[in-house]
Amino acid sequence: MIMTNLESSSFVSSHVVNPSIDDLDAILSPACNLALWKRPTSPAPIAIQELVNSPFQSLQLVYDRSQPIDIIGAYFDEHLSLKAVDAYPLFSDIMTIAKKFVSLCSDKVIGIRLERITNDNCKSFHIDYLSLRLICTYWGAATEWLENSNVNREGLGQNRNDLVWKNEDDIKQFKTSWVGVLKGENYEGNSGNGVVHRSPQIADLKNADRILLRMDTLDLGLTNE
């Protein structure tokens, strides 16, 4: 377990990496801007491989928390029509992750998107102007991020990564299948502490598509990773 300065009022270093989904609750701590569920294996490798080999591009669902959580799994089951023996575990995993995310949000509505990423859609390190975002890369390279101690926030927004990081060698990265909850600038009391992150660079690589699950509080709608 890695836990750093969660109870501190300063934003020096504020991430948590743990092996349990329940430890994502750490994101509710005032100084924490990133909580990671460190999963050792893929929840449904055959179904995910089927998605990779299919023409699948994206599915998006707007979920009202007054609805039963089961509609999320049913939606993906209906629209993906996967034949893999572990298709249901994949849909169950999405529901489990969504249930946890909903429990962390005060927002009534969340956006859920499963998509294939084929390019460098968000190559600059940035912060999100929303409350919370959840990211899980089911296939391919996963999200990169910077610890607060490695960030020059004055360099954000200039499309120059070298102005943002202090040390390029200290870039951190999720592992495939890990689940991360990221706190944005619009989370109450979090201004100036949005986690700095970007998509991994894949445009120049062969067979480097990513399958990404993203959930957003819809205070400002769905935006890029």
ChimeraX attribute file (.defattr): number of C-alpha atoms within 10 A of each C-alpha:
attribute: neighborCount
match mode: 1-to-1
recipient: residues
	/A:1	9
	/A:2	9
	/A:3	14
	/A:4	15
	/A:5	17
	/A:6	21
	/A:7	11
	/A:8	14
	/A:9	10
	/A:10	13
	/A:11	19
	/A:12	18
	/A:13	21
	/A:14	27
	/A:15	22
	/A:16	24
	/A:17	21
	/A:18	17
	/A:19	14
	/A:20	11
	/A:21	17
	/A:22	10
	/A:23	16
	/A:24	22
	/A:25	16
	/A:26	23
	/A:27	23
	/A:28	16
	/A:29	14
	/A:30	20
	/A:31	24
	/A:32	29
	/A:33	29
	/A:34	27
	/A:35	26
	/A:36	28
	/A:37	21
	/A:38	21
	/A:39	16
	/A:40	11
	/A:41	11
	/A:42	15
	/A:43	19
	/A:44	20
	/A:45	18
	/A:46	17
	/A:47	20
	/A:48	20
	/A:49	14
	/A:50	15
	/A:51	19
	/A:52	19
	/A:53	9
	/A:54	11
	/A:55	9
	/A:56	14
	/A:57	13
	/A:58	14
	/A:59	15
	/A:60	16
	/A:61	15
	/A:62	16
	/A:63	20
	/A:64	14
	/A:65	16
	/A:66	8
	/A:67	9
	/A:68	10
	/A:69	16
	/A:70	13
	/A:71	13
	/A:72	21
	/A:73	19
	/A:74	15
	/A:75	14
	/A:76	21
	/A:77	16
	/A:78	9
	/A:79	9
	/A:80	15
	/A:81	9
	/A:82	19
	/A:83	11
	/A:84	17
	/A:85	12
	/A:86	16
	/A:87	22
	/A:88	18
	/A:89	16
	/A:90	24
	/A:91	21
	/A:92	19
	/A:93	15
	/A:94	19
	/A:95	19
	/A:96	17
	/A:97	19
	/A:98	22
	/A:99	16
	/A:100	14
	/A:101	20
	/A:102	21
	/A:103	12
	/A:104	16
	/A:105	18
	/A:106	11
	/A:107	16
	/A:108	13
	/A:109	18
	/A:110	24
	/A:111	18
	/A:112	23
	/A:113	18
	/A:114	21
	/A:115	18
	/A:116	21
	/A:117	20
	/A:118	16
	/A:119	17
	/A:120	14
	/A:121	15
	/A:122	14
	/A:123	18
	/A:124	21
	/A:125	25
	/A:126	24
	/A:127	21
	/A:128	21
	/A:129	17
	/A:130	21
	/A:131	22
	/A:132	28
	/A:133	25
	/A:134	22
	/A:135	23
	/A:136	25
	/A:137	25
	/A:138	25
	/A:139	23
	/A:140	20
	/A:141	21
	/A:142	23
	/A:143	22
	/A:144	18
	/A:145	23
	/A:146	23
	/A:147	20
	/A:148	19
	/A:149	13
	/A:150	19
	/A:151	20
	/A:152	15
	/A:153	17
	/A:154	9
	/A:155	16
	/A:156	19
	/A:157	14
	/A:158	13
	/A:159	13
	/A:160	13
	/A:161	18
	/A:162	15
	/A:163	16
	/A:164	23
	/A:165	24
	/A:166	15
	/A:167	12
	/A:168	12
	/A:169	8
	/A:170	12
	/A:171	14
	/A:172	13
	/A:173	16
	/A:174	20
	/A:175	22
	/A:176	22
	/A:177	24
	/A:178	21
	/A:179	24
	/A:180	25
	/A:181	25
	/A:182	25
	/A:183	29
	/A:184	23
	/A:185	19
	/A:186	18
	/A:187	21
	/A:188	10
	/A:189	10
	/A:190	18
	/A:191	12
	/A:192	12
	/A:193	24
	/A:194	26
	/A:195	26
	/A:196	27
	/A:197	23
	/A:198	23
	/A:199	22
	/A:200	20
	/A:201	19
	/A:202	19
	/A:203	14
	/A:204	9
	/A:205	10
	/A:206	7
	/A:207	11
	/A:208	16
	/A:209	17
	/A:210	21
	/A:211	26
	/A:212	23
	/A:213	23
	/A:214	23
	/A:215	25
	/A:216	27
	/A:217	23
	/A:218	20
	/A:219	16
	/A:220	12
	/A:221	13
	/A:222	19
	/A:223	11
	/A:224	9
	/A:225	18
